[in-house]
Structure formats: C-alpha cells, structure tokens
Amino acid sequence: MPYTSILVETVDHVGLIRLNRPQQLNALNSVLMEELVEALEAFDRDEGIRCIVLTGNERAFAAGADIKEMVEASPVDMLLRDHISRWDRIRRIRKPIIAAVSGWCLGGGCELAMACDIIIASETAVFGQPEINIGVMPGAGGTQRLTRAIGKSKAMEMILTGRYMSAREAEAAGLVSRVVPVETYLEEALRLAKEIAARPPIAVRLAKEAVNMAFETTLQEGLAYERRLFYFLFATEDQKEGMRAFIEKRKPEWKGR
C-alpha cells in the first residue's frame, strides 16, 4: 500500500522502514504511527522477511510525539483516541526489530527505539524522555522500558529532569547494543539484520520470545518457559538440518519449518 509518512523497502530477507517526516524531525503523529504498525505487521506476515530494521535519518530517529495533536486534548479525548494501543501491536511483532538511531531520539522516539529488540546508535545519537518539561510524563512505555534497560536511578534522573543521554553513555548503561560512526550506522544495522536473517527463522522467533519473557515473569517461570520452547524446536526440520550440518561440517540450509 502507498504510505505518506514512511518509506518501505526490502533488502534480501530484511525489511527496512524509514520514518519520513524530516521537516518535523520525524515527530510521531497518528498517521505515521498507523502506517508504521501496518508496515511492521505486513513484514511480520511475509515469510520472505526474517528481520526488520527501523530508522529515521541522520538528523533524527524521532524527536518525540507530535505535540500539536495533544495540546488541547482532554483525558476523554486521549482515552477515545487510544493512540498508545498501537504500541501494543508493535510488542506483538514476532520477528526481530533493529532500531538504527542517529541524531535526536527523544520522548516517543526513545520509546519507539526501546520497543525494538536491538538498538544500533550513531555517535551523534541523543536519547531522552523530556516529557516532564511539557507538563506530562512518558506514556508509551518510557518509565517501564528505560528502567529495565538502565536501572532505576539513571532512569529516574532522566525522566524527572528531562536530561539527555549521549550515545556513548547509552552504550555504557546498556540502552544500546553498540555505537558506530554516523556514516555507517544504517549499514551496520542492516549487516546485523542480515546476520540474524541467516539464522533458522523459527529458532530466532522463539529466542526473541524467550528473552522478552525475562521481563514479564519470575526466574523460575522464565526458565520453565525457555525449556518448553527449547524442546519444541526439536519438532522442526531446521533443528535436524542444523545439527546434521554441524556433524557433517557443512553449512546448513534453513527452511523455516
């Protein structure tokens, strides 16, 4: 389908989505978010796509939500619009999503990056949850995901003061996977996506599910969940192929079955 606020393409087995409101620093309005979720779900259904990369541009991944849509809203307006429910759909995407972040990654933009599975940041990336400066607080997962990523004390400081975090500090705190030069941040994200896409698709999907479960339950329940998924993979053709290829010292040919 034609999109107005995002650009979509495929690179081998990787789906690439670019946020495309450059004049607004990719501010997340309702049209962009609906298009983004639809594109993610389409890639999730596409058997030819095994990993997804989400990016903006060098100047901004996304500088936050579009405040013009909310400035005069009442609590009932916000309830009836229920824009944040789209974020639940992002959480249900089964394939890995890599955020390639450069420049501003603030507010809803930071929440969107954290909703992805891996963040690759350029040296110019700046992260933050500055909602406190406009009279509100994070509402699309910022208080929960940032705390899980960097710990209570750092998250509390950032959220209560609106302080920004540099790419290097974000890497040291565990928010991002790695920091690379701005000239190569998207290339690095695509390289990683292709590496993941070259792995057995069902195992990748279940491994993502198991890692995410670590944030949802107790250690005992998480270990039991992991064990069930591990055993289940022995029902797949890829498990047989992978282990036979290892024994025969050859490259496996994954079928996704």
N, C-alpha and C positions, 0 to 999 in steps of 0.2 A: 504494500500500500504506500501511497505518497505521504511523506512526512514534511512538516513545516519547521520543526524546531530541533530535529536531529538528522544526522546523516548515518546511513547504514550500509555496510559492505561486508563481504566475506573474503578472508584470506586463508586459502587452503581449508582446514577444518575449524577455523577460528572466525567467530562473528565479531565484527568491530562496530561499535556505536559511538558516534561523536555528538556531544551536546553542541548545538549550533545556534546560540543566541549571542554572538560575540559582542554586539553593542551593549548588551545588558550583563556582560561578564557571565553569561550562561545562567542567569538567575532562574530558579526552578519555578516556573508558573504552572498552572494546571494543564495547559496544552502540552508543554514539554514533558511533564511527568506522565501523562496518559500515553503519549507516544513512546516514551522510554519503556514503560511497563509492557506495552503491546509488543515492542521490538524484542525485549528480553524474552517474553513468553513465546514469541514466534521462533526465536533461536533455540529455546528450550525444547520445542516440539520437533525441530529439524534434526533428523538423525545424522545428517552430514556435518553438523556443528558439534564440536566436543568441548569447546571452551569459548568464553566471551570476554572481550576487552571493552571497557567503558572509559572514555576520555573526554576532554574538553579541547582546549588549545593551550599554547604556551603561556598565555597571559592568565588564564583562569580555567580551572576544572569546573567550578561553580562557586560563585561568590555568595550564595545563600538563596533563600526563598525570595519570591517576588513580593516585596512588602506592599506594593500598590494593590495587590489582590486582598490584603488582610487589614489594611489600616483602619477601615471603618466597620469591620465585621463585628457582630455581636457573638456571644457564646452560642446562641442558637444557630446563627449563620454557619459558624465553624462546625457545629455538630451535624447540620444538614448537608453541608458540602462534603464533609468527611474525606478531605483530600489525603489525609495521612493513611487511610486504609490502603492506598496504592502501595505503600511501603511494605505492607504485609504480603502483597503479591511478589515483591522483589525477594522477600525472605524465602518464598516457596520455590524460587528458581533452583532446579536440581543440578545444573551444570556449573562449574566454577566460573566466577566472575572476577576479573582482574581490573582494578582501577588504576589507570595511568594518569597520575596527577602532576600538573605543573601550575605554578602561579597560585592564585587565590583558591583556597578550599575551605570555605567558611560556612558556618550555620548549617543550613540544609545541605550544602555541598559537602561539608565534612561528614554529615550524617549519611549521605549517599555513598561516599567513599568507604565509610565504615560498614555499610550494608553489603559491600562486596567482600570477597573472600581473601584477596591479597591486594595490597597497595604498593605500587611501584611509584616512587616520587622523584621528580627532578630536583636539582639543587635549589631551584627557585620556589619550590612549593612552600606554602604557608597555611598552616591548619589552625582552626579556631572555632569556638562556639560563642560568638559575641552577642547572642540574643539578649543577654541581660542589659545591654546598652540601649535597647529599644523597648524596654519595659516588659519583656517576656522571658522565657527560658526555652531550651531545646524541647521540641515536641515530637520529633520523628526518630527518637532513639538515642539522641546525643548523651543524655545523662546515664543511660544504661551501657551503651557500647563503648563510649570513651572511658568510663570507669573500668570496664572489663579489660580494655586494651592497655591502659597506662597506670591503673591503680587509683585509689580513692583520693589521695592527697593532691596529685597533679591534676586530676580531673576536676576536683572541687575548686582548685585555684583558677583553672581556665574558665570554668562555667560561671563562677561567681564574680570574676573580674573582667571576663572577655579577653583575657590575654591570648596572644597568638603564639604558636609554636613553629619553629623553623623545621625544615626538612630533616636536618641533622639531629635536632633534639627529638623529633618524632621517631626517627630510626632508633635512637638510643633508648627511648621509652617503650619501644615495641609496637608503636602505632603503624609503622610502615615496614615492609619487608626489606627494602633496600633503596638507596639514594644514588642516582646516576646523573651525569651531565644533562642539561636541558636539551641538548641536541639529540640525545639518544633515548629519552625516557619512553617514548612510544615504541620505538624499535625494541627496547629491552622488554617491555610488557608483551609485545607480540611474540618475541622469541620465547619467553616463558610460557605463553599461551600455547604455542606450537609444541613445546616440550610436553606440556600436560596433555595436549590433544593426541600425542603419540603414545599415550598410555592406554591400558584397557578401559573403555568407557564406563562399564558398569562398576568396576572397582573404584574408579575415580569418583563416580557419583556417590557411592556408598561411603567412601572415605570422607568426603566432604560432609555428608550427613552425620557421620560419627564424630568428627571434630566439632561440628556445631552443637551436637548433643552435650558436649562437655560443659557448655554454658547454660544448659537447661535443667540439669539434674544432678544427683549426688554421684560421687565417685563409684560407689557400688553399683548403682543403676546404670551408669555410663559404661562401666566395664562389661556388664551383662549385655547391654545393647550392642557394644562393639563385638562381643563374642558371637552374637546371633548373626550379625552382618558378615563376619569373617566366615562362619560356617556356611552361610547362604551362598557365598561366592564359589564354593565347591560344586554348586549346581550349574555353573556357567561353562560354556565352551572355552571362554578366554582363560579360565583357570587351568584347564587341561593343556591348552596350547602354550600358555606361559611357562608352566613347569616342564613340559616336554621340551620346549625350545631351550630352556636353561640346561637341562640334562644333555641335550644334543648339541649344545654350544652353537646355536643359530639364533637369528633374530626372529622374534615371534610375529605372527600376523593376526592382529586383533580383529574380531568380527563384531564385537559389541553384543554378544549373545552368551 
